[in-house]
Amino acid sequence: DIVLTQSPGTLSLSPGERATLSCRASQSVNSNYLAWYQQKPGQAPRLLIFGASSRATGIPDRFSGSESGTDFTLTINRLEPEDFAVYYCQHYGGSWPFGQGTRVEIK
Amino acid sequence: EVQLVQSGAELKKPGESLKISCKGSGYIFPNNWVAWVRQMPGKGLEWMGLIYPGDSDTRYSPSFQGQVTISADKSINTAFLQWSSLKASDTAMYYCARTQSNSFDAFDIWGQGTMVTVSS
């Protein structure tokens, strides 16, 4: 089974800074099947990125995704106050495992 | 508007049975997989399984196979998650979500969640 490992566990940044979140797969995966979600306290998750780099409908362009082999990255440029949340990566395509999450908190 | 609306919070005792629901609207319900995702208090997301309402094809996570039953009734645009005998460890928020397309895909629409509390 594919295991996704996210790092760091917590990222402490200030508004306006850039956040770089990592997601590593335990084996080679099809990059077409990698998604990122944002979850705020008390809310359901929201799809940000699918296919490793395609933004979902209505997602601002400060969110971007990229991949290099088994490593996937979510970058948030110029953090806005509403971006402080927990982010999960997920592989899909027969099984749908999530990473354990990265919390982006205000420094 | 495309949405998934879940049934309300539940408080149950260990050993009791439970069936929670997820009703889709604003799209052709049989044509997208519906997933169930568990989130235990203070923890991350865990996929439990998915069902394709069009033909009831169901896929379970190995972690949840045999522990829960996922079903759907396409005539009422509703998917279900059920337990035959709840445990305290089933206490969690449960989300349903649909896939973006009719194939294996990311989850683009989520329900609001159903909180299940199991306590004696």
Interface residues (C-beta under 8 A of the other chain):
Chain A: D1 Y33 A35 Y37 Q39 A44 P45 R46 L47 F50 A56 T57 Y88 Q90 Y92 G93 G94 S95 W96 P97 F98 G99 Q100 G101
Chain B: A35 V37 G44 L45 E46 W47 L50 R59 S61 P62 Y95 A97 T99 Q100 F104 D105 A106 F107 D108 W110 G111 Q112 G113
